[in-house]
């Protein structure tokens, strides 16, 4: 089954996500959120338009099922917004 992602920035639908935002690393969100990007331009754009970099990094990283390291979002179910 091929998973279809929706780019958080341009809303394009695509497969094989390589770039995404993961709320694991920053303190803005208290739950796991994944935001896929269709490519480097949208990933860069997100960095410019988002305020997530204004929040401190999460240290230490949270533990538990919800916070496991994600290497690949193409084969998992994830929550986005
Ligand atoms: Zn995009």
PDB file of the backbone (N, CA, C, O) and the ligand in Angstrom, with CONECT records:
HET     ZN  A 101       1
ATOM      1  N   UNK A   1       0.847  -1.200   0.000  1.00  0.00           N
ATOM      2  CA  UNK A   1       0.000   0.000   0.000  1.00  0.00           C
ATOM      3  C   UNK A   1       0.878   1.244   0.000  1.00  0.00           C
ATOM      4  O   UNK A   1       1.804   1.355   0.804  1.00  0.00           O
ATOM      5  N   UNK A   2       0.599   2.149  -0.871  1.00  0.00           N
ATOM      6  CA  UNK A   2       1.383   3.373  -0.940  1.00  0.00           C
ATOM      7  C   UNK A   2       0.692   4.474  -0.157  1.00  0.00           C
ATOM      8  O   UNK A   2      -0.469   4.805  -0.398  1.00  0.00           O
ATOM      9  N   UNK A   3       1.414   5.015   0.757  1.00  0.00           N
ATOM     10  CA  UNK A   3       0.819   6.036   1.592  1.00  0.00           C
ATOM     11  C   UNK A   3       0.882   7.391   0.904  1.00  0.00           C
ATOM     12  O   UNK A   3       1.915   7.796   0.369  1.00  0.00           O
ATOM     13  N   UNK A   4      -0.232   8.066   0.935  1.00  0.00           N
ATOM     14  CA  UNK A   4      -0.332   9.380   0.328  1.00  0.00           C
ATOM     15  C   UNK A   4      -0.199  10.434   1.427  1.00  0.00           C
ATOM     16  O   UNK A   4      -0.926  10.408   2.419  1.00  0.00           O
ATOM     17  N   UNK A   5       0.728  11.349   1.237  1.00  0.00           N
ATOM     18  CA  UNK A   5       0.908  12.431   2.194  1.00  0.00           C
ATOM     19  C   UNK A   5       0.361  13.719   1.597  1.00  0.00           C
ATOM     20  O   UNK A   5       0.305  13.876   0.378  1.00  0.00           O
ATOM     21  N   UNK A   6      -0.034  14.623   2.455  1.00  0.00           N
ATOM     22  CA  UNK A   6      -0.449  15.940   1.994  1.00  0.00           C
ATOM     23  C   UNK A   6       0.547  16.964   2.510  1.00  0.00           C
ATOM     24  O   UNK A   6       0.753  17.087   3.718  1.00  0.00           O
ATOM     25  N   UNK A   7       1.155  17.687   1.605  1.00  0.00           N
ATOM     26  CA  UNK A   7       2.165  18.672   1.999  1.00  0.00           C
ATOM     27  C   UNK A   7       1.531  19.731   2.902  1.00  0.00           C
ATOM     28  O   UNK A   7       0.483  20.294   2.584  1.00  0.00           O
ATOM     29  N   UNK A   8       2.179  19.982   4.015  1.00  0.00           N
ATOM     30  CA  UNK A   8       1.649  20.937   4.979  1.00  0.00           C
ATOM     31  C   UNK A   8       1.667  22.359   4.426  1.00  0.00           C
ATOM     32  O   UNK A   8       0.850  23.190   4.824  1.00  0.00           O
ATOM     33  N   UNK A   9       2.579  22.638   3.525  1.00  0.00           N
ATOM     34  CA  UNK A   9       2.748  24.001   3.020  1.00  0.00           C
ATOM     35  C   UNK A   9       1.877  24.260   1.791  1.00  0.00           C
ATOM     36  O   UNK A   9       1.146  25.250   1.751  1.00  0.00           O
ATOM     37  N   UNK A  10       1.950  23.377   0.784  1.00  0.00           N
ATOM     38  CA  UNK A  10       1.251  23.666  -0.475  1.00  0.00           C
ATOM     39  C   UNK A  10       0.043  22.771  -0.720  1.00  0.00           C
ATOM     40  O   UNK A  10      -0.647  22.917  -1.729  1.00  0.00           O
ATOM     41  N   UNK A  11      -0.217  21.839   0.206  1.00  0.00           N
ATOM     42  CA  UNK A  11      -1.389  20.953   0.111  1.00  0.00           C
ATOM     43  C   UNK A  11      -1.332  19.940  -1.016  1.00  0.00           C
ATOM     44  O   UNK A  11      -2.313  19.242  -1.272  1.00  0.00           O
ATOM     45  N   UNK A  12      -0.214  19.850  -1.683  1.00  0.00           N
ATOM     46  CA  UNK A  12      -0.073  18.860  -2.737  1.00  0.00           C
ATOM     47  C   UNK A  12      -0.057  17.468  -2.125  1.00  0.00           C
ATOM     48  O   UNK A  12       0.481  17.261  -1.037  1.00  0.00           O
ATOM     49  N   UNK A  13      -0.658  16.511  -2.840  1.00  0.00           N
ATOM     50  CA  UNK A  13      -0.593  15.126  -2.382  1.00  0.00           C
ATOM     51  C   UNK A  13       0.566  14.436  -3.070  1.00  0.00           C
ATOM     52  O   UNK A  13       0.785  14.615  -4.268  1.00  0.00           O
ATOM     53  N   UNK A  14       1.305  13.648  -2.311  1.00  0.00           N
ATOM     54  CA  UNK A  14       2.497  13.019  -2.875  1.00  0.00           C
ATOM     55  C   UNK A  14       2.815  11.746  -2.107  1.00  0.00           C
ATOM     56  O   UNK A  14       2.261  11.487  -1.039  1.00  0.00           O
ATOM     57  N   UNK A  15       3.721  10.956  -2.675  1.00  0.00           N
ATOM     58  CA  UNK A  15       4.175   9.742  -1.998  1.00  0.00           C
ATOM     59  C   UNK A  15       5.659   9.869  -1.690  1.00  0.00           C
ATOM     60  O   UNK A  15       6.327  10.787  -2.166  1.00  0.00           O
ATOM     61  N   UNK A  16       6.160   8.956  -0.901  1.00  0.00           N
ATOM     62  CA  UNK A  16       7.581   8.929  -0.566  1.00  0.00           C
ATOM     63  C   UNK A  16       8.067  10.225   0.092  1.00  0.00           C
ATOM     64  O   UNK A  16       8.892  10.944  -0.471  1.00  0.00           O
ATOM     65  N   UNK A  17       7.566  10.503   1.242  1.00  0.00           N
ATOM     66  CA  UNK A  17       7.987  11.702   1.961  1.00  0.00           C
ATOM     67  C   UNK A  17       9.421  11.540   2.478  1.00  0.00           C
ATOM     68  O   UNK A  17       9.771  10.519   3.070  1.00  0.00           O
ATOM     69  N   UNK A  18      10.222  12.547   2.248  1.00  0.00           N
ATOM     70  CA  UNK A  18      11.601  12.563   2.743  1.00  0.00           C
ATOM     71  C   UNK A  18      11.765  13.668   3.786  1.00  0.00           C
ATOM     72  O   UNK A  18      12.619  13.585   4.669  1.00  0.00           O
ATOM     73  N   UNK A  19      10.944  14.688   3.669  1.00  0.00           N
ATOM     74  CA  UNK A  19      11.039  15.832   4.569  1.00  0.00           C
ATOM     75  C   UNK A  19       9.772  15.947   5.387  1.00  0.00           C
ATOM     76  O   UNK A  19       8.667  15.828   4.858  1.00  0.00           O
ATOM     77  N   UNK A  20       9.930  16.177   6.670  1.00  0.00           N
ATOM     78  CA  UNK A  20       8.767  16.422   7.507  1.00  0.00           C
ATOM     79  C   UNK A  20       9.199  17.134   8.776  1.00  0.00           C
ATOM     80  O   UNK A  20      10.357  17.089   9.190  1.00  0.00           O
ATOM     81  N   UNK A  21       8.219  17.790   9.371  1.00  0.00           N
ATOM     82  CA  UNK A  21       8.400  18.376  10.692  1.00  0.00           C
ATOM     83  C   UNK A  21       7.930  17.352  11.716  1.00  0.00           C
ATOM     84  O   UNK A  21       6.928  16.667  11.511  1.00  0.00           O
ATOM     85  N   UNK A  22       8.657  17.258  12.810  1.00  0.00           N
ATOM     86  CA  UNK A  22       8.304  16.310  13.861  1.00  0.00           C
ATOM     87  C   UNK A  22       8.320  17.058  15.186  1.00  0.00           C
ATOM     88  O   UNK A  22       9.342  17.629  15.565  1.00  0.00           O
ATOM     89  N   UNK A  23       7.196  17.059  15.889  1.00  0.00           N
ATOM     90  CA  UNK A  23       7.110  17.833  17.134  1.00  0.00           C
ATOM     91  C   UNK A  23       7.894  17.189  18.266  1.00  0.00           C
ATOM     92  O   UNK A  23       7.912  17.706  19.383  1.00  0.00           O
ATOM     93  N   UNK A  24       8.537  16.070  17.986  1.00  0.00           N
ATOM     94  CA  UNK A  24       9.381  15.435  19.006  1.00  0.00           C
ATOM     95  C   UNK A  24      10.388  16.422  19.587  1.00  0.00           C
ATOM     96  O   UNK A  24      10.676  16.407  20.784  1.00  0.00           O
ATOM     97  N   UNK A  25      10.914  17.275  18.719  1.00  0.00           N
ATOM     98  CA  UNK A  25      12.085  18.062  19.118  1.00  0.00           C
ATOM     99  C   UNK A  25      11.773  19.424  19.714  1.00  0.00           C
ATOM    100  O   UNK A  25      12.668  20.057  20.274  1.00  0.00           O
ATOM    101  N   UNK A  26      10.560  19.890  19.616  1.00  0.00           N
ATOM    102  CA  UNK A  26      10.359  21.215  20.201  1.00  0.00           C
ATOM    103  C   UNK A  26       9.166  21.286  21.128  1.00  0.00           C
ATOM    104  O   UNK A  26       8.226  20.498  21.033  1.00  0.00           O
ATOM    105  N   UNK A  27       9.230  22.233  22.007  1.00  0.00           N
ATOM    106  CA  UNK A  27       8.336  22.269  23.153  1.00  0.00           C
ATOM    107  C   UNK A  27       7.004  22.958  22.861  1.00  0.00           C
ATOM    108  O   UNK A  27       6.184  23.126  23.764  1.00  0.00           O
ATOM    109  N   UNK A  28       6.785  23.348  21.632  1.00  0.00           N
ATOM    110  CA  UNK A  28       5.545  24.052  21.343  1.00  0.00           C
ATOM    111  C   UNK A  28       4.324  23.138  21.510  1.00  0.00           C
ATOM    112  O   UNK A  28       3.261  23.583  21.945  1.00  0.00           O
ATOM    113  N   UNK A  29       4.489  21.860  21.161  1.00  0.00           N
ATOM    114  CA  UNK A  29       3.358  20.937  21.204  1.00  0.00           C
ATOM    115  C   UNK A  29       3.569  19.867  22.260  1.00  0.00           C
ATOM    116  O   UNK A  29       4.681  19.375  22.456  1.00  0.00           O
ATOM    117  N   UNK A  30       2.489  19.516  22.934  1.00  0.00           N
ATOM    118  CA  UNK A  30       2.639  18.456  23.927  1.00  0.00           C
ATOM    119  C   UNK A  30       2.158  17.113  23.385  1.00  0.00           C
ATOM    120  O   UNK A  30       1.984  16.159  24.143  1.00  0.00           O
ATOM    121  N   UNK A  31       1.947  17.043  22.082  1.00  0.00           N
ATOM    122  CA  UNK A  31       1.673  15.739  21.476  1.00  0.00           C
ATOM    123  C   UNK A  31       2.472  15.614  20.189  1.00  0.00           C
ATOM    124  O   UNK A  31       3.045  16.582  19.689  1.00  0.00           O
ATOM    125  N   UNK A  32       2.491  14.407  19.676  1.00  0.00           N
ATOM    126  CA  UNK A  32       3.283  14.129  18.483  1.00  0.00           C
ATOM    127  C   UNK A  32       2.537  14.588  17.246  1.00  0.00           C
ATOM    128  O   UNK A  32       1.421  14.140  16.979  1.00  0.00           O
ATOM    129  N   UNK A  33       3.149  15.470  16.503  1.00  0.00           N
ATOM    130  CA  UNK A  33       2.563  15.933  15.244  1.00  0.00           C
ATOM    131  C   UNK A  33       3.611  15.804  14.148  1.00  0.00           C
ATOM    132  O   UNK A  33       4.771  16.175  14.329  1.00  0.00           O
ATOM    133  N   UNK A  34       3.190  15.280  13.026  1.00  0.00           N
ATOM    134  CA  UNK A  34       4.056  15.161  11.861  1.00  0.00           C
ATOM    135  C   UNK A  34       3.478  16.030  10.754  1.00  0.00           C
ATOM    136  O   UNK A  34       2.281  15.972  10.473  1.00  0.00           O
ATOM    137  N   UNK A  35       4.321  16.828  10.133  1.00  0.00           N
ATOM    138  CA  UNK A  35       3.874  17.652   9.011  1.00  0.00           C
ATOM    139  C   UNK A  35       4.765  17.359   7.811  1.00  0.00           C
ATOM    140  O   UNK A  35       5.914  17.800   7.759  1.00  0.00           O
ATOM    141  N   UNK A  36       4.237  16.621   6.857  1.00  0.00           N
ATOM    142  CA  UNK A  36       5.056  16.263   5.705  1.00  0.00           C
ATOM    143  C   UNK A  36       5.221  17.437   4.728  1.00  0.00           C
ATOM    144  O   UNK A  36       4.341  18.288   4.600  1.00  0.00           O
ATOM    145  N   UNK A  37       6.357  17.457   4.054  1.00  0.00           N
ATOM    146  CA  UNK A  37       6.609  18.453   3.010  1.00  0.00           C
ATOM    147  C   UNK A  37       6.947  17.722   1.724  1.00  0.00           C
ATOM    148  O   UNK A  37       7.632  16.699   1.738  1.00  0.00           O
ATOM    149  N   UNK A  38       6.459  18.259   0.609  1.00  0.00           N
ATOM    150  CA  UNK A  38       6.636  17.557  -0.666  1.00  0.00           C
ATOM    151  C   UNK A  38       8.067  17.660  -1.170  1.00  0.00           C
ATOM    152  O   UNK A  38       8.469  16.864  -2.019  1.00  0.00           O
ATOM    153  N   UNK A  39       8.843  18.605  -0.681  1.00  0.00           N
ATOM    154  CA  UNK A  39      10.222  18.733  -1.139  1.00  0.00           C
ATOM    155  C   UNK A  39      10.924  19.853  -0.409  1.00  0.00           C
ATOM    156  O   UNK A  39      10.329  20.525   0.433  1.00  0.00           O
ATOM    157  N   UNK A  40      12.205  20.060  -0.733  1.00  0.00           N
ATOM    158  CA  UNK A  40      13.000  21.070  -0.047  1.00  0.00           C
ATOM    159  C   UNK A  40      12.400  22.483  -0.086  1.00  0.00           C
ATOM    160  O   UNK A  40      12.471  23.190   0.919  1.00  0.00           O
ATOM    161  N   UNK A  41      11.807  22.923  -1.216  1.00  0.00           N
ATOM    162  CA  UNK A  41      11.255  24.285  -1.213  1.00  0.00           C
ATOM    163  C   UNK A  41      10.190  24.476  -0.129  1.00  0.00           C
ATOM    164  O   UNK A  41      10.178  25.492   0.565  1.00  0.00           O
ATOM    165  N   UNK A  42       9.312  23.504   0.008  1.00  0.00           N
ATOM    166  CA  UNK A  42       8.264  23.631   1.027  1.00  0.00           C
ATOM    167  C   UNK A  42       8.842  23.467   2.435  1.00  0.00           C
ATOM    168  O   UNK A  42       8.390  24.124   3.372  1.00  0.00           O
ATOM    169  N   UNK A  43       9.826  22.604   2.581  1.00  0.00           N
ATOM    170  CA  UNK A  43      10.471  22.447   3.886  1.00  0.00           C
ATOM    171  C   UNK A  43      11.132  23.758   4.297  1.00  0.00           C
ATOM    172  O   UNK A  43      11.046  24.169   5.454  1.00  0.00           O
ATOM    173  N   UNK A  44      11.787  24.406   3.351  1.00  0.00           N
ATOM    174  CA  UNK A  44      12.430  25.695   3.643  1.00  0.00           C
ATOM    175  C   UNK A  44      11.406  26.775   3.953  1.00  0.00           C
ATOM    176  O   UNK A  44      11.579  27.579   4.870  1.00  0.00           O
ATOM    177  N   UNK A  45      10.341  26.775   3.169  1.00  0.00           N
ATOM    178  CA  UNK A  45       9.294  27.758   3.366  1.00  0.00           C
ATOM    179  C   UNK A  45       8.692  27.614   4.767  1.00  0.00           C
ATOM    180  O   UNK A  45       8.419  28.599   5.454  1.00  0.00           O
ATOM    181  N   UNK A  46       8.498  26.364   5.160  1.00  0.00           N
ATOM    182  CA  UNK A  46       7.937  26.114   6.486  1.00  0.00           C
ATOM    183  C   UNK A  46       8.836  26.696   7.568  1.00  0.00           C
ATOM    184  O   UNK A  46       8.358  27.299   8.529  1.00  0.00           O
ATOM    185  N   UNK A  47      10.131  26.511   7.405  1.00  0.00           N
ATOM    186  CA  UNK A  47      11.079  27.034   8.387  1.00  0.00           C
ATOM    187  C   UNK A  47      10.958  28.548   8.503  1.00  0.00           C
ATOM    188  O   UNK A  47      11.109  29.119   9.583  1.00  0.00           O
ATOM    189  N   UNK A  48      10.683  29.188   7.363  1.00  0.00           N
ATOM    190  CA  UNK A  48      10.556  30.646   7.384  1.00  0.00           C
ATOM    191  C   UNK A  48       9.235  31.103   7.990  1.00  0.00           C
ATOM    192  O   UNK A  48       9.190  32.095   8.717  1.00  0.00           O
ATOM    193  N   UNK A  49       8.150  30.370   7.686  1.00  0.00           N
ATOM    194  CA  UNK A  49       6.840  30.861   8.110  1.00  0.00           C
ATOM    195  C   UNK A  49       6.459  30.374   9.504  1.00  0.00           C
ATOM    196  O   UNK A  49       5.556  30.927  10.133  1.00  0.00           O
ATOM    197  N   UNK A  50       7.137  29.353   9.980  1.00  0.00           N
ATOM    198  CA  UNK A  50       6.741  28.758  11.249  1.00  0.00           C
ATOM    199  C   UNK A  50       7.441  29.438  12.415  1.00  0.00           C
ATOM    200  O   UNK A  50       8.534  29.987  12.272  1.00  0.00           O
ATOM    201  N   UNK A  51       6.796  29.391  13.562  1.00  0.00           N
ATOM    202  CA  UNK A  51       7.430  29.977  14.747  1.00  0.00           C
ATOM    203  C   UNK A  51       8.035  28.895  15.636  1.00  0.00           C
ATOM    204  O   UNK A  51       8.472  29.181  16.750  1.00  0.00           O
ATOM    205  N   UNK A  52       8.064  27.658  15.151  1.00  0.00           N
ATOM    206  CA  UNK A  52       8.524  26.576  16.028  1.00  0.00           C
ATOM    207  C   UNK A  52       9.975  26.756  16.470  1.00  0.00           C
ATOM    208  O   UNK A  52      10.373  26.272  17.530  1.00  0.00           O
ATOM    209  N   UNK A  53      10.756  27.450  15.656  1.00  0.00           N
ATOM    210  CA  UNK A  53      12.151  27.652  16.031  1.00  0.00           C
ATOM    211  C   UNK A  53      12.303  28.617  17.204  1.00  0.00           C
ATOM    212  O   UNK A  53      13.377  28.734  17.794  1.00  0.00           O
ATOM    213  N   UNK A  54      11.221  29.299  17.528  1.00  0.00           N
ATOM    214  CA  UNK A  54      11.277  30.218  18.667  1.00  0.00           C
ATOM    215  C   UNK A  54      11.090  29.512  19.994  1.00  0.00           C
ATOM    216  O   UNK A  54      11.248  30.107  21.060  1.00  0.00           O
ATOM    217  N   UNK A  55      10.750  28.229  19.914  1.00  0.00           N
ATOM    218  CA  UNK A  55      10.533  27.474  21.145  1.00  0.00           C
ATOM    219  C   UNK A  55      11.775  26.665  21.468  1.00  0.00           C
ATOM    220  O   UNK A  55      12.478  26.208  20.567  1.00  0.00           O
ATOM    221  N   UNK A  56      12.044  26.489  22.752  1.00  0.00           N
ATOM    222  CA  UNK A  56      13.230  25.710  23.109  1.00  0.00           C
ATOM    223  C   UNK A  56      13.096  24.256  22.676  1.00  0.00           C
ATOM    224  O   UNK A  56      11.994  23.716  22.577  1.00  0.00           O
ATOM    225  N   UNK A  57      14.224  23.650  22.426  1.00  0.00           N
ATOM    226  CA  UNK A  57      14.255  22.232  22.094  1.00  0.00           C
ATOM    227  C   UNK A  57      13.860  21.416  23.315  1.00  0.00           C
ATOM    228  O   UNK A  57      14.115  21.798  24.457  1.00  0.00           O
ATOM    229  N   UNK A  58      13.237  20.295  23.042  1.00  0.00           N
ATOM    230  CA  UNK A  58      12.821  19.404  24.116  1.00  0.00           C
ATOM    231  C   UNK A  58      14.027  18.607  24.612  1.00  0.00           C
ATOM    232  O   UNK A  58      14.630  17.840  23.863  1.00  0.00           O
ATOM    233  N   UNK A  59      14.360  18.797  25.857  1.00  0.00           N
ATOM    234  CA  UNK A  59      15.491  18.059  26.449  1.00  0.00           C
ATOM    235  C   UNK A  59      15.177  17.710  27.875  1.00  0.00           C
ATOM    236  O   UNK A  59      14.805  18.603  28.636  1.00  0.00           O
ATOM    237  N   UNK A  60      15.302  16.484  28.282  1.00  0.00           N
ATOM    238  CA  UNK A  60      15.576  15.331  27.406  1.00  0.00           C
ATOM    239  C   UNK A  60      14.365  15.015  26.552  1.00  0.00           C
ATOM    240  O   UNK A  60      13.271  15.508  26.824  1.00  0.00           O
ATOM    241  N   UNK A  61      14.539  14.218  25.542  1.00  0.00           N
ATOM    242  CA  UNK A  61      13.422  13.836  24.698  1.00  0.00           C
ATOM    243  C   UNK A  61      12.429  13.006  25.506  1.00  0.00           C
ATOM    244  O   UNK A  61      12.824  12.189  26.338  1.00  0.00           O
ATOM    245  N   UNK A  62      11.139  13.221  25.256  1.00  0.00           N
ATOM    246  CA  UNK A  62      10.130  12.462  26.008  1.00  0.00           C
ATOM    247  C   UNK A  62      10.183  10.975  25.672  1.00  0.00           C
ATOM    248  O   UNK A  62      10.637  10.572  24.600  1.00  0.00           O
ATOM    249  N   UNK A  63       9.711  10.182  26.611  1.00  0.00           N
ATOM    250  CA  UNK A  63       9.704   8.734  26.404  1.00  0.00           C
ATOM    251  C   UNK A  63       8.298   8.247  26.178  1.00  0.00           C
ATOM    252  O   UNK A  63       7.328   8.969  26.407  1.00  0.00           O
ATOM    253  N   UNK A  64       8.199   7.034  25.731  1.00  0.00           N
ATOM    254  CA  UNK A  64       6.893   6.412  25.579  1.00  0.00           C
ATOM    255  C   UNK A  64       6.590   6.101  24.136  1.00  0.00           C
ATOM    256  O   UNK A  64       7.253   6.564  23.208  1.00  0.00           O
ATOM    257  N   UNK A  65       5.568   5.302  23.990  1.00  0.00           N
ATOM    258  CA  UNK A  65       5.145   4.809  22.676  1.00  0.00           C
ATOM    259  C   UNK A  65       4.986   5.950  21.670  1.00  0.00           C
ATOM    260  O   UNK A  65       5.430   5.847  20.526  1.00  0.00           O
ATOM    261  N   UNK A  66       4.350   7.035  22.109  1.00  0.00           N
ATOM    262  CA  UNK A  66       4.024   8.125  21.189  1.00  0.00           C
ATOM    263  C   UNK A  66       5.270   8.850  20.677  1.00  0.00           C
ATOM    264  O   UNK A  66       5.232   9.511  19.639  1.00  0.00           O
ATOM    265  N   UNK A  67       6.366   8.721  21.411  1.00  0.00           N
ATOM    266  CA  UNK A  67       7.535   9.561  21.123  1.00  0.00           C
ATOM    267  C   UNK A  67       8.709   8.792  20.549  1.00  0.00           C
ATOM    268  O   UNK A  67       9.836   9.289  20.543  1.00  0.00           O
ATOM    269  N   UNK A  68       8.461   7.607  20.077  1.00  0.00           N
ATOM    270  CA  UNK A  68       9.568   6.855  19.493  1.00  0.00           C
ATOM    271  C   UNK A  68      10.152   7.595  18.298  1.00  0.00           C
ATOM    272  O   UNK A  68       9.451   8.326  17.598  1.00  0.00           O
ATOM    273  N   UNK A  69      11.438   7.394  18.081  1.00  0.00           N
ATOM    274  CA  UNK A  69      12.085   8.032  16.942  1.00  0.00           C
ATOM    275  C   UNK A  69      11.470   7.529  15.646  1.00  0.00           C
ATOM    276  O   UNK A  69      11.216   6.334  15.487  1.00  0.00           O
ATOM    277  N   UNK A  70      11.238   8.434  14.739  1.00  0.00           N
ATOM    278  CA  UNK A  70      10.652   8.077  13.455  1.00  0.00           C
ATOM    279  C   UNK A  70      11.704   8.268  12.369  1.00  0.00           C
ATOM    280  O   UNK A  70      12.218   9.368  12.167  1.00  0.00           O
ATOM    281  N   UNK A  71      12.008   7.188  11.684  1.00  0.00           N
ATOM    282  CA  UNK A  71      13.015   7.243  10.610  1.00  0.00           C
ATOM    283  C   UNK A  71      12.339   7.451   9.263  1.00  0.00           C
ATOM    284  O   UNK A  71      12.945   7.956   8.318  1.00  0.00           O
ATOM    285  N   UNK A  72      11.086   7.058   9.194  1.00  0.00           N
ATOM    286  CA  UNK A  72      10.425   6.988   7.904  1.00  0.00           C
ATOM    287  C   UNK A  72       8.925   7.122   8.160  1.00  0.00           C
ATOM    288  O   UNK A  72       8.350   6.329   8.906  1.00  0.00           O
ATOM    289  N   UNK A  73       8.298   8.106   7.557  1.00  0.00           N
ATOM    290  CA  UNK A  73       6.862   8.286   7.809  1.00  0.00           C
ATOM    291  C   UNK A  73       6.010   7.603   6.744  1.00  0.00           C
ATOM    292  O   UNK A  73       4.784   7.713   6.761  1.00  0.00           O
ATOM    293  N   UNK A  74       6.646   6.912   5.837  1.00  0.00           N
ATOM    294  CA  UNK A  74       5.888   6.318   4.732  1.00  0.00           C
ATOM    295  C   UNK A  74       5.177   5.023   5.096  1.00  0.00           C
ATOM    296  O   UNK A  74       4.277   4.574   4.385  1.00  0.00           O
ATOM    297  N   UNK A  75       5.585   4.438   6.196  1.00  0.00           N
ATOM    298  CA  UNK A  75       4.993   3.163   6.577  1.00  0.00           C
ATOM    299  C   UNK A  75       4.322   3.208   7.944  1.00  0.00           C
ATOM    300  O   UNK A  75       4.077   2.166   8.552  1.00  0.00           O
ATOM    301  N   UNK A  76       4.033   4.383   8.417  1.00  0.00           N
ATOM    302  CA  UNK A  76       3.382   4.487   9.721  1.00  0.00           C
ATOM    303  C   UNK A  76       2.144   5.369   9.613  1.00  0.00           C
ATOM    304  O   UNK A  76       1.976   6.135   8.663  1.00  0.00           O
ATOM    305  N   UNK A  77       1.295   5.235  10.608  1.00  0.00           N
ATOM    306  CA  UNK A  77       0.179   6.160  10.743  1.00  0.00           C
ATOM    307  C   UNK A  77       0.666   7.310  11.608  1.00  0.00           C
ATOM    308  O   UNK A  77       1.301   7.082  12.638  1.00  0.00           O
ATOM    309  N   UNK A  78       0.388   8.507  11.217  1.00  0.00           N
ATOM    310  CA  UNK A  78       0.809   9.627  12.045  1.00  0.00           C
ATOM    311  C   UNK A  78      -0.299  10.670  12.116  1.00  0.00           C
ATOM    312  O   UNK A  78      -1.198  10.721  11.277  1.00  0.00           O
ATOM    313  N   UNK A  79      -0.201  11.483  13.129  1.00  0.00           N
ATOM    314  CA  UNK A  79      -1.180  12.546  13.298  1.00  0.00           C
ATOM    315  C   UNK A  79      -0.595  13.839  12.751  1.00  0.00           C
ATOM    316  O   UNK A  79       0.547  14.191  13.047  1.00  0.00           O
ATOM    317  N   UNK A  80      -1.374  14.530  11.966  1.00  0.00           N
ATOM    318  CA  UNK A  80      -0.935  15.811  11.444  1.00  0.00           C
ATOM    319  C   UNK A  80      -2.006  16.848  11.782  1.00  0.00           C
ATOM    320  O   UNK A  80      -2.984  16.508  12.447  1.00  0.00           O
ATOM    321  N   UNK A  81      -1.862  18.052  11.364  1.00  0.00           N
ATOM    322  CA  UNK A  81      -2.882  19.065  11.706  1.00  0.00           C
ATOM    323  C   UNK A  81      -3.070  20.065  10.582  1.00  0.00           C
ATOM    324  O   UNK A  81      -3.884  20.981  10.700  1.00  0.00           O
TER     325      UNK A  81
HETATM  326 ZN    ZN A 101       4.646  21.317  -0.867  1.00  0.00          ZN
END
